[in-house]
Amino acid sequence: MIDNQIIATVLIHLFTAILQLAFWTRTVTQRALSIAGAAIGLVFSVSLFIKVYNGEILMMNAANWQAPFGIVFVADLFSSTLVLLTSIAALAVSIFSSVGVGKPRMLYGYFPIFHFLIMGLNGAFLTGDIFNLYVWFEVIIIASFVLLTLGGRKEQLEGAVKYMALNILASTFFLTGIGILYGITGTLNMADLSLKIPLVEDQSIVNLTAMFFIIGFGIKSAVFPLYFWLPSSYHTPPSAVAATFGGLLTKVGLYAMFRVFTLIFIPNDFLRTVLIVLAILTILTGAFGAIIKHDIRRLFSYLIVCHIGFIVGGLGLYTKIAFMGAVFYLIHDIMVKTNLFLISGLIRQLRGTLDTAKLGGLYSEYPKISLLIALVLFSLVGIPPLSGFWPKIYLFEAGFNANNYFFIASLILASFITLYVIAKLWAEVFWKEASKTDPLTDTFVTLGLLRKILLVLPIGILAAVTLFIGLNAEFIIQVVDRISNEMLDTTPYIKAVLGK
């Protein structure tokens, strides 16, 4: 069904960014425009999700060029769900940024670049053209590189160089795979590729091409062994930037991996084994990396890597139950990881440092804020009935059904390590007494009421969404069940795009 509203969530952030450029030196106006633009984007993303959930797959032909010859935008339940989650995260980060980002960074274009980044994410989720996906990836990389380097501190530039170098490498593999695909099929439309790839006589070329995409998307998703750019760069920018990166940037790589390997390439036993092995190694390296970290944001960065392995493992198992677990975990992870980095920014405001050895006494001084943070941390661990608990049930079931006990063992080990590091974090940051010999700086207490609300409110918004996901798991299960069916049976997607 044709619906031009699909592109609205992209255009809103584009126009918001352009409008902010007209108020380059007026940071108060930029903050207001950012929150307003993010809120309007959320309204349209909710409308898009409801249309797709209650109706059918929507599409739009750019410039009215019919598929497969023109660029097509497609909103199925998977893409519209991720656009909705991105919009929720964008609104929360936008509110937090109004206080959590310094004025000098705002004067260097923080807010316009932030909205260009969200525009790129929404475009990547909605495109139905594989080369257009590459273009949106480049928009994301350029915007994120600028956000990483704003401020110009040495550690920021070092992290940005690692981030950019690895992402350029990923883009090279991605573009090479696209070139081979076009050479053997003569099309770039993903629905059309789904029909033509099985007709290629030499399937060894298809398998080789699939490996290019695994490497390209694997780097962007921070999959073992090329994951080290993530913990080396995500701790360097402001917490608002790190929240956007931690919650969304790796997830667009995972989305692309699921889209390509359920629509274009149907993995054979070899490719599935590769994905499972990469998933297990990613889980273990992320988990063991988190154990030895004392900086809160570095610890959260390694947990991102660890839990990416959960999602990749769901793809590698390649069953409906596995898809349900992986997509459910993806939904949970976007909200929780975005919130964790916002929480780290709030802790810095409360204590002036993120070194757990120097922290303490937060619960005694800020019990209500501490309980709000506890809800997010318990969700991350997967305490029932919170959001992190339900997808693991499906992943365990899928692992047992496939007799893949190495994957199950890695899930169990990572879950216990996550519990250990979060319990240790809670004990050191919240339970233990604050150091009296080395007093810390509390800048939060000196803020006005409005600024305090703007720092805590986005954490509350994301915590409420996380709580909704956990307590209304039945609805989320219905959503991921339909998404999994669409992944396994791509006929409705192809028919919506090509009409056949």
N, C-alpha and C positions, 0 to 999 in steps of 0.2 A: 504494500500500500504506500503510495507516494504522500509524503508529508514534509513540507519545507521547514517545519518547526525544528526538525532534527538539528539544523545548523545553528539554532538560536543560542545554545549553550556555548558555542565557539565564538559567535559574533559579539555576545554581551561582554565577554572578557577582552576581546579585541577593542571594542569601542571604549570600554572603561580605561584600558591602558592608553589609548590615543587621547582621550579626554584629559587624563591626568597629566599628559605631557604639556598641556596648555597651562597647567598650574604648577610648573616645575619647582618654584620657590615657595609655594604655599602648602606647607606640609599638613596643616589642619584640614584644608580642602581635600588634599590627596587621601588622607585617612578616611574622611567621610565618603568620598567617591568609591574608595576601595571596599568599604563595608557595604555600601549600597549596591555596587556592582556584583559583589559576591552573593548578597541576599537575593537580588533579581535572578542571578544565575541559578541559585538553589530552587527558586520558584519554578523556573522553566525545566530544570532537571527532574523535579518532582512530577510535573505535568507530563514530561516525556516518559518517565517510568510508569506512571499510571496508564498512559495510552498503550504502551507495549504490554504491560501486565494484563490489562483487560481486553486487549485486542489482538493484534498480530504484528509481525515484523514490519517496521517502517523503513522507507528508503527515500533518497532524494538524488536526482541526477544533476550534478553541477553543470550550469550553463545549458541545461536541457539536452546534453549529449547522452544518448541512450547507452546503457551498459551493453557490452563490455568495453565500448570505445571511449567513453568518458569517465571522469572521476565520479564515483558513487559514494554516498554516505549512507550507512546502514545502522539502524538501531534495533538490535534484538534484545532479549532480556539480559544477556550477559553484559553487553556494552552499556545499556541504559542503567543497569545497576551500578556499574563502576563510575559512570558519569554522575550519578546521584551521590555516591560516596565521596567522589572528588569534590563536588560542590559543597557538601557538608564540611569536609576538611578545610576547603578554601575559605569558607565563612569563618570558621573557628580561628584559623591562622591569621586572617585579615583583622579580626577583632584584637587578637593578641598582639599583632604587629603594631597596632596604633600606640601601644605603650612599650612593648618589648623590643622594638627596633629604635636605635638612636637617630636623632635628627640628622646628623651628618650623612648617614646611609640613605635616609629618605631624600636628601637633597641630591644624591647621586642616582636617583631613579629607581629606588627599591620597589615602590608600589607598581609602576608601569611594567617593570620586568617580571614581577610576581604574577601579574595578570596575563602577560604573554606566556608564562610558563603554564598556567592553568588552561589557557586557550590551547596550547600544544597538547596537553594531556587529554583534553576532551576531544580534540581532533583525531588523536591517535586511537582513542577508543571507538570512534564512530566511523572511521574510514573503511571502505570496502575495497580499496585498491592497495596492493602491496607496495608500490613505489610511493604512493601518497603517505603510507605508513612511515616509510623511511624519511620523507620530508618532515612529517610531524616530529619524528624522533630528533631530527636536526634542530628544529625549533626549540624543543625541550632542552637539548644539550647546550645550545647557545645561551638561552635564558638562565639555565642553572649554573653555567660557568660564570656568568656575570654576578649572580647572587652569591656564589662561593667567594668571589674575589672582592666584593664590596667591603671596604675597610682597609684592604691592602696590608694586613699584618703578615708577617713571615710565615707563620703556620698555615694561614689561610691560603697563601699563594702556593705553598708546598703541597697542600691537600688538593688544590684546584688543578695543579699540574698532573698529579697522579690520576685524578678523576677524568681530566680531559684526555690524557694519553690513552687510558684504557677504553674510554668511550669512542674515541676515534678508531681504535683497533676494532671494536665491536661493530661500528658503522661500516668499516671496510669489509668485514666478513658478511655483514648483512647485504651490502650493496653488491658484492660479488655473487651471493646467492640469488639476488634478484636478477642480475644479468644472465646467469645460467638459466633461470626459470623462463625468462623471456625468450632466450635463444632456443629452448626446446619446446616451448608451447606457443609463443607468439602472442601472449596476452599477459596483462598485469592485474586484471580483475580477479579478486580472490574466489568469487563464486565460479567464474569461468575456469580458473586454474583447478578448482576441485573436480571439474568434469574432464579436463584435458590431461591432468597428470597420470591417471590410470591408463591412458591410451598411449603413453610414451613407451616405445618398444624396449629401449635400453633402461631398465629400472635401476641399474647400478649408478647411472648418472643422477637419477632422482635421489637415491640414498646419499650420494656424495653431496648433492645440493642441500639435503636435509641437515647434514652435519654442519654446513656453513651457517645455517640458521640456529642450530643448537649452540654453536660457539658464540655467534653474534648476540643472541638473546640471553645466553647464559652469562656473558660478561655484563650486560646491562642489568641483569637480575642479581648480580653478585653471587653466582654459583661457583663452587670449587672448580678449579684452583685459582681462578682470577677474580677473587672476591676482595682482595686486600685493599683495593682503592676505597671501599666503602668505610671501614673503620678508620682509615687514614684521612678521610676528608669530611665525614659527617659531624665530627666533633669540633670543627674549626669555625663555621659560620655562626651567626646569631641563632638562638633556639627556634625562632619562628621559621627561619630558612631550613634548619635541620629537621623541623617537624614536617615540612612539605616534602623534603627529600626522603626522610625515613618512612613516611606513610605512603607516598605516592610514586616516587621515581622508579624504585625497583619493581613496583607492582605493574607498571606499564610494560616492562619487559616480560613479566610473567603472563600478563594478558596476551601479548603478542605470541608468546610461546604456545599458549593454549589455543589461540585462534588459528595459527598456522598448522599446528600438529593435530588438530581435529577437523579442519576444513580442507587443507591442501595436501599435507602429508599424513598418511595413516601409518604410524610407526610399525615396523616389523619387529620381530623378537630382538634383533640386535640393537635397534634404536631404543627400544623400551629398556633393555638392560643398561645401556649407556645412561639413560635418564635416571634410573634407579640408583646406579652406582654414584653418579654425581650428586643425587639427592642425599644419600647416606653420608658421603664425605662432607657435604655442605653442612648437614646437621651437626656432625661431630666436631668439625673445625670451629663452627660458630659457638657451640656449647662450651668447648674447652677454652676457647678464647675469652668468653665472658667470665669464666671462673677467676682469672688472674687480674682482672681490671678493677682499678680503684676510682677511676674517673667515671662518673655516672653516664655521660653521653657515650664514651667508648664502650662501656658495658652494654648499653642499649643497642649500639651499632652491631656488636657481635651477636646479640639476640636476634636482630633483624636477619643476619646471615643464617643463623641456626634455623629460624622458622621459615625462611624461604625454602629450605630443604623439605619441609613438610609438604609444601604446595607442589614442588617439582616432583616429589615422590608420588603424589596423587596422579599427576599426568603420566608418570612412568608405568604405574600399575594399569592404567587405561581400562578401567571398568566404570560402570555408572556409580557404584558406591564410592570408588576412589575419587571420581570427579566431584561428587557431592561433598565429600570431606575437604577436598582441596579448595573448591570455590567458597565453601562456608568459612574455611580458615582464612582465605583471602579477604573476605568481607570483614571478618573479625580483626584481622591484622592491620588493615588500613586505618581503622578507627583507633585501635589501641596504640600502634606505633606512632601515629601522629600525636596522640595525647601524651605519650611518654616524653617526647622531646619538648612539648610545651611545659610539662611538669618540671623538666630539668631547668628550663628558663625561669620558672617560678621559684625553684629552690635556689637558684643563683641570686635572685632578688632577695630572698629571705636570709641567705647566709653569705653571699659574695664569693662562694667557691662551689665546685662540684666534686671535690676530693672527699670520698667517703671517710677517710681517716680523720679529717678535720671537722666533719659535720656531727650533728647530734642535737637532741633537745627539741626537735620540731613539733613532736606530738604535744609536749607539755605547753608550748607557747601558742601553737596553732592547731588545736584538736579538730576543728571542723574541716579545715583544709586537709589535714592529715588523713581523715576518714575518707574524704573525696578521692585523694590519691590512692588510698588503700583499695578502693573499689576497682580502680584501673589496674593496679598491680595484681589483685586477685584474679581479674579477668585474663590478664596476660598468662598467669600460671595455669589457669584452667580449672579453678575451683568451681565445682558444680553449685548452682545451675548457671554460672556466668558463661559469657560467649566463647571463651577458649576451651570449654569442656566438650561441647557438642561435636565439633568437627573431628576431634580426635577419635571419637567412637567410630565414625565412618572410616577414618584412615586405618584404625586397628582392624576393623572388620574386613576392609579391602585387603590388608596385608595378610590376614589369616586365610581369606579365600584364595589368595594367590600363593599361599605357602611361602611367603617371603619373610622369613623370620629375622633376617638381618635388618630389614627395614623396620620391623616391629621393635626389635631391640634398640635401634637407634632412636626411635620415637620415645620409648620408655626412658632411656638414659637421658635424652635431651629434656624431657619433661621434669625429671628429678633434678637435673642441673639447673633448669630455669627456676624451680621451686627453691633450690638452695641459694642461688645468687640473689633472688628477690627477697627471701627471708633475711639474708645477711644484709642486704641493702636497707631493709626496714629497721633492723636492729641497730645499725650504725647511724642511720640518718635520722630516725624518728624516736627510737626507744632510749638509746643511751643518753646520758647527760651531756650537755654542751660543754666544751672545754672552757675552763675558767682562766687558764694561763694564756690561752691564745684566742681572745674574743674575736668573733666574726662580725662582719658588717651587715646589718639588716637595713637595706634600702626600702624594703616594702613598707615598713612601719611609717616612714616619712611621706609616703604617697598620699594624695587626696583620695577620697572615697571613690570617685568615678574611675580613677586610674587603677585602683585596687580591683574594682568590679571588672574592668576590661581585661585584667590579667587572669582572674579566676573564672569569669563567665565562660570563655571558650573551653576550658578544661571541663567545666560542668556540662556544657553542651555535648561534647564528645563522650563524656562518661555516661550521660543519659542515653545516648544512642547505643553505646556498648551494652548498657543495662537492658535496653529494649531488645537488642539482638539475642542476649542470653535468656531473658524471661519470656520472649515471644519466639522461641526457637522453632515452634511449629510453623509459623509463617515463613521464616527464613528457610526452613527445610523445603517448604513448597516451592519457594523461588529457586533454590539450588537444584531441586529435583527437575524442574522445567528446564533450567539451564543445561543440566547434564543430558537430558533427552535431546535438546537442540544440538549438543556437541556430537552425540552418537548418531543422530539422524539429521544430516545437514540439508535434506530435501526442502524444508520450508524456507531456509535461508536462500538457497539457490533459486527457488521459484520466486521469492520476493524480489531478488535482484535482476534475474534474467527473464522472469516470466515463463519459465519452463522447468 
